[in-house]
Amino acid sequence: MSDLIRDSFNQFYRSIAASYQVLNENRACIEDRKGQMLRLLETGIQLPDPPSGTGEYQDTCRETLASAGAQLKKWQDFIKGQIERSEFVNRHEKSILALVFADVNAGKSSLGNFVGGWNLKDTAYADLYVPHSCEIEDFSKASKEDRQVKEIEYFPENATEATSTIQHYTLQQGLTWVDTPGLHSLTTEHGDLAKEYIQFADLLVYLTPSSSPFKADEREMLGELFRIGKPVILAITKSDFTRQGVSNGRIINIRLPKTAENRKSQENFVTEQVRQIRGNDNMENSHVLSLSVRLARDAVKAQDSSLYASSNLDKFLSQMGTILSSKAIELKMRRPKTEVNAFIDRLIGRDGETDSSFLTVSQLRTELTQKIENLRTVLEECRREEGKICADVELRLPTELSLLFRSLRDRGKISDPSVVQKEVSEKISELATEVCSKRLKEKLGSLVLSVDLPRFAGELDSGAEYHVEYAEQIFTKVVRREPRGIWEHIQSTLWKKDFQDIVHETDQIKMGDNLKSYLDTQVEALRPKVREHISGSIDLMASACVTPLQKSYQDLDKQLERLATQLEQLRFADN
C-alpha cells in the first residue's frame, strides 16, 4: 500500500537532488567562463614596449600605453570583483532559493521546519530526514559586510519575531529555504535585509493565516512582491481547528482540517483579491492552497496518509518540486548567465555606459584608431612639405656646389671623377638632412631627428668635364752664348766681349676655366636625383618618428580586437 507521506518526501527530495545536479553543472560552466575571462585579461594582452627617445608623439604614445595598462588592470579587477562575490551570492547560486513572506504568526517557521524534515525525526519516517544546519543572520549590530551569523538546530516557533534577523537552511544542496523577518521588513530600516535576498530569490512563498486571510496591508505587500517579478506561490496557513473529544474515558482536543466549504470560501476570497492586484501574472499557480502544518505533523506521528492528505502538504511539496524542474533551473541560471553576458558587454562597451575612469575595449580601440589616424595625417603633412624642402635645397644647391668645386680645384682634385662624385654626394646628403630636419621638426614636434639617412646616390653628368682654357704667345728673348770660332775667342779673351743669340719661343697662357658652365651642367643633372633623395629622406625621417608609434598602436589594437572576439565567444547564447 502506498504511503503518501513517504512518497511525498521522496519525490520532493528527488526533485531537489536533480535540481542540484543541473545547477551545479551550470554554475561550474558559469564560473569557468568567468575564469576564462580573467585569464584572457591577464595573459591575452601584451602591451608593446614604450618608444624611446624624446618627442611630443613619443610622450603621447608612452602615456597611451600607460593608460592602456591601467585600464587592463581595471578590467582584471572588475572581473576579479565578480568572481570574488560574497559567500552570500555564491551560496545561493548553488541552489534554488525560496523566500518566504508572511505577516507575524502566519506559521512561516512551522512550515519551514516541516519542509526541512525536522518533524520527521523520532518518527517512522526518521530515515527520510537529511540532517542540515540552520543559520540565523543578525543585522541589528553588524554591517552588511560583517553580519553576525550563528547556527541553530531548527527555526524557533511561536517566538517573538525579530525585525533584524533572517533564518535559512539549505536542503540536500538544491533548495535554500529563507524565512524573512516579516512583511514590514521591506519598509523598515532593515528593508535591505529582505531585499538583498529577493534579488537572488527564485521563488517567493507568500503565506496568509486562515484566521484572518489577506488583510489590507498584506494586499499592499503582495502587490510589492508582484512588482519584483519573481514567481509566487500563495498559501493559506493554519487551516485547521480543534474540538473536544473523548479517548479512553478522557476529554482530549482533536485537531481537524477546516471544512471543504470553509477552505474553498477562503481560497476563492484570496484568489479574487489577488486578481485585483496589478501585475499578478507571476503567480506560479492559479489555485491557492489551504495548508495545515499541525495536521501534517499529527499525520507523520500517526503514519496517517489520509490525515496527511487533508493537510495539503503533499500538494505544496509537489508544487515546490515543480519549481525545481529544469524550466525553473533554466530561469535561475538565466540571471548569472545574463550577468556574464553583461560583464562582457561592459568590457567590450556594448552596454552604452560611459565612465571616464573606465574605458571599455571599444573606447580604447576608438582612441587608438584616432591616434593612428593622427599619425597618418602627420605623415601626409610631412610629405606635403616636399615642395618647400626641394625649393630650399635647390636654391642653395648652386652656391654649395660652387664652393665645393672651387675647393676641389684648389686642391687639384676636381679632375678626379671618383673624388668629385664622393664629395658631391656627401655635400648634397648634408644639405638635404639639414633642410629636412629644419622643416620636419615643425611637423614632428620636438623630436630629435637622429635617423641615419642613406647617402645621396645621384650620378654626375659624365659628359661634362672641368678644363682650363689656354692661349699661345710667341716672344723673343736674348740668350747669352759661348764664343764661336777663333775670332770670337780672341775677342772674348782680349776685350771680354759677350756673345748673345736672339731666340723665339711659344708659351701657353691661362685664359680661364669652365667652372661655371661645369657647375651649371652638374646642378641641372643632379636636380631630379636631388628631388628623389629628398622625397625618400622625408619618408625615412617621418617614418622613423611615426611608424614605430603606429606599429605600437596597431599592435595593441589588434590584440584588443582579438580580445573582444574571444570575449564574445564566451557569451552565453540568448534563450
Secondary structure, 3 states (H helix, E strand, C coil): CCCHHHHHHHHHHHHHHHHHHHHHHHHHHHHHHHHHHHHHHHHCCCCCCCCCCCCHHHHHHHHHHHHHHHHHHHHHHHHHHHHCCCHHHHHHHCCEEEEEEECCCCCHHHHHHHHCCHHHCCCCCHHHCCCCCEEEEECCCCCHHHCEEEEECCCCCCCCCCCCEEEEEEECCCEEEEECCCHHHHCCCCHHHHHHHHCCCCEEEEEEECCCCCCHHHHHHHHHHHHHCCCEEEEEECCEEEEEEEECCEEEEEEEECCHHHHHHHHHHHHHHHHCCCCHHHECCCCCEECCHHHHHHHHHHCCHHHHHHHCHHHHHHHHHHHCCHHHHHHHHHHHHHHHHHHHHHHHCCCCCCCCCCCCHHHHHHHHHHHHHHHHHHHHHHHHCHHHHHHHHHHHHHHHHHHHHHHHHHCCCCCCHHHHHHHHHHHHHHHHHHHHHHHHHHHCCCCCCCCCCCCCCCCCCCCCCCCEEEEEEEEEEEEEECCCHHHHHHHHHHHCCCEEEEEEEEEEEEEEECHHHHHHHHHHHHHHHHHHHHHHHHHHHHHHHHHHHHHHHHHHHHHHHHHHHHHHHCCCCCC
